[in-house]
Amino acid sequence: MSRRDSPRSGGGARRESADEVLERRYRRLLAWYPAAYRAGSPVHRLANVEVPLLIAHGELDERVNPKQSEELVQELRRLGGKTFEYLTYPTEAHGFLRVGPQLHFYRRLERFLDWYLI
């Protein structure tokens, strides 16, 4: 997006979402450093996980695409034998700001910790 097409200049162009900006930037870096990105991705190290996981994601998250947690869960299922709980919140973004989802998450977290740590 050129400066004259930016939303602030009134050019009328659609503003990129945070997710689109990050995806564009990281796609370029991924092409330059594929080994580093593969090594840093938790999806490629799930076989080594030996403890239960609680995965919670807001479906409106623009900072971390919800597809990333879906990919994580898909790989856990493919591996088999991994203990995990997967929670999604359709009304939440990168943080659980609404009272209902917050309470639900903290109750599930409490139960998860009680079950697996005590």
C-alpha positions in Angstrom: 0.0 0.0 0.0 1.5 3.3 -1.0 1.4 6.3 1.2 -1.2 8.1 -1.0 -3.4 5.0 -0.8 -3.3 4.8 3.0 -6.6 5.2 4.8 -5.3 8.4 6.4 -4.8 10.1 3.1 -8.4 9.4 1.9 -7.2 7.3 -1.0 -10.0 4.9 -0.5 -7.9 1.7 -0.4 -8.8 -1.0 2.1 -6.4 -1.0 5.1 -4.5 -4.2 5.7 -5.4 -6.1 8.9 -2.6 -6.7 11.4 -2.7 -10.4 10.4 -2.2 -9.5 6.7 0.7 -7.2 7.5 2.4 -9.9 9.6 1.7 -12.6 7.1 3.3 -10.6 4.3 6.3 -9.8 6.4 6.8 -13.3 7.7 6.3 -14.9 4.4 9.3 -13.0 3.1 11.4 -13.8 6.1 10.3 -17.4 5.9 11.6 -17.6 2.4 15.0 -16.2 3.5 15.3 -18.3 6.7 13.2 -21.5 6.4 15.3 -23.6 8.8 15.1 -21.0 11.6 11.3 -20.7 11.3 10.9 -24.5 11.2 13.1 -24.8 14.3 11.1 -22.2 16.1 7.7 -23.6 15.3 6.2 -25.6 18.2 4.2 -27.7 15.7 7.5 -29.4 14.7 8.4 -30.2 18.3 5.1 -31.7 19.6 6.4 -35.2 19.5 8.6 -34.2 22.5 5.7 -32.9 24.6 5.1 -35.2 27.6 2.8 -33.0 29.7 -0.9 -32.1 29.2 -1.6 -28.9 27.2 -4.4 -26.4 27.5 -4.8 -24.6 24.3 -7.2 -21.6 24.2 -7.8 -19.2 21.3 -10.1 -16.3 20.4 -11.5 -16.9 17.0 -11.3 -13.1 16.3 -7.6 -12.9 17.0 -5.8 -10.7 14.5 -2.3 -11.1 16.2 -2.1 -14.9 16.1 -4.2 -16.5 13.4 -6.6 -19.1 14.9 -5.4 -21.4 12.2 -2.1 -21.7 14.1 -3.9 -23.3 17.1 -5.9 -25.5 14.8 -2.7 -26.7 13.2 -1.3 -27.4 16.6 -4.3 -29.5 17.6 -4.4 -31.3 14.2 -0.7 -32.3 14.8 -1.5 -33.5 18.4 -4.3 -35.6 17.0 -2.1 -37.0 14.3 0.6 -38.0 16.8 -1.9 -39.6 19.1 -1.3 -40.3 22.8 -1.1 -36.6 23.7 -3.3 -35.2 26.4 -4.7 -31.8 25.6 -7.8 -29.6 25.9 -8.7 -27.2 23.1 -10.9 -24.2 23.8 -12.1 -21.6 21.3 -14.0 -18.4 21.9 -15.9 -17.1 19.0 -16.4 -13.6 20.5 -12.8 -13.0 21.6 -9.7 -11.7 20.0 -6.1 -11.9 21.4 -7.3 -11.6 24.9 -10.4 -12.8 26.7 -12.0 -9.4 27.6 -15.7 -10.3 28.0 -16.8 -11.5 31.4 -18.5 -14.7 30.2 -15.5 -16.0 28.2 -13.1 -14.9 31.0 -15.0 -16.8 33.6 -15.3 -19.9 31.4 -11.6 -19.9 30.6 -10.5 -19.4 34.2 -12.9 -22.2 35.4 -11.5 -24.5 32.8 -7.9 -23.5 33.7 -8.6 -24.1 37.3 -10.0 -27.6 36.5 -7.1 -28.3 34.2 -4.5 -27.4 36.8 -6.4 -29.2 39.5 -6.7 -32.4 37.4 -3.1 -32.5 36.1 -1.0 -30.8 38.8 -2.6 -31.9 42.1 
